[in-house]
Amino acid sequence: MERAARAIQGLLPSTLPPSLRITPANLYQVLSRTPGGGIGQRVHQIRWTEKGIRNCYWQVTRTRLKLEGNHGKAWGKLYWKGKQISGQEERIGGSLKYKWSAGSS
């Protein structure tokens, strides 16, 4: 089993392409890793988890990605501590300023 794992590691490039990375990144990079540009995905800012704020996330409803998923625009609904805050979809702020990850905080 260990041999197979090493053989597979040898086939992979030393730095993984952005679509295979799971590290936190800007919002557009996180969304571009998923099929459909991230529509329907839950995403959260890493700093929410670091501050101990739990069960908070954006539910992405629409995206417009540019420059190979490094920039763009995204809209969604905000859920804060499990309750929906946004009645309608709104533009997601802080998309380039903060680090983001998939799932809820």
C-alpha positions, 0 to 999 in steps of 0.5 A: 500500500505504501509503495502505491502511495509513493508511486502516485506522489511521484506522478504528481507535480511538486506544486499542485494546480489551484484546482487541486489545492485545499488551502485557504485562498481568496473567495474567487480561487476557492469558488473556481475549484468547484464545478459550476463556479461555486454556485450553491457552495457554502464559503466562510472567512477563515477569520470567523473560525479563528475568532470562534464564530461558529455556523456562519457562512455565505451560500453562493447564488451567482458568480462571475469569475475572471482571470482564471478564477483569481478575480471576479464578482460573487453574490449570495445569502449570508447565514450568521450563527445558523440564521439567514440574515440576507433576505435577497442575494447580495454581493459578497464583500471582502472577497480579495481582502480575506482568506476564504474556505469552503463550508461553514465556520 
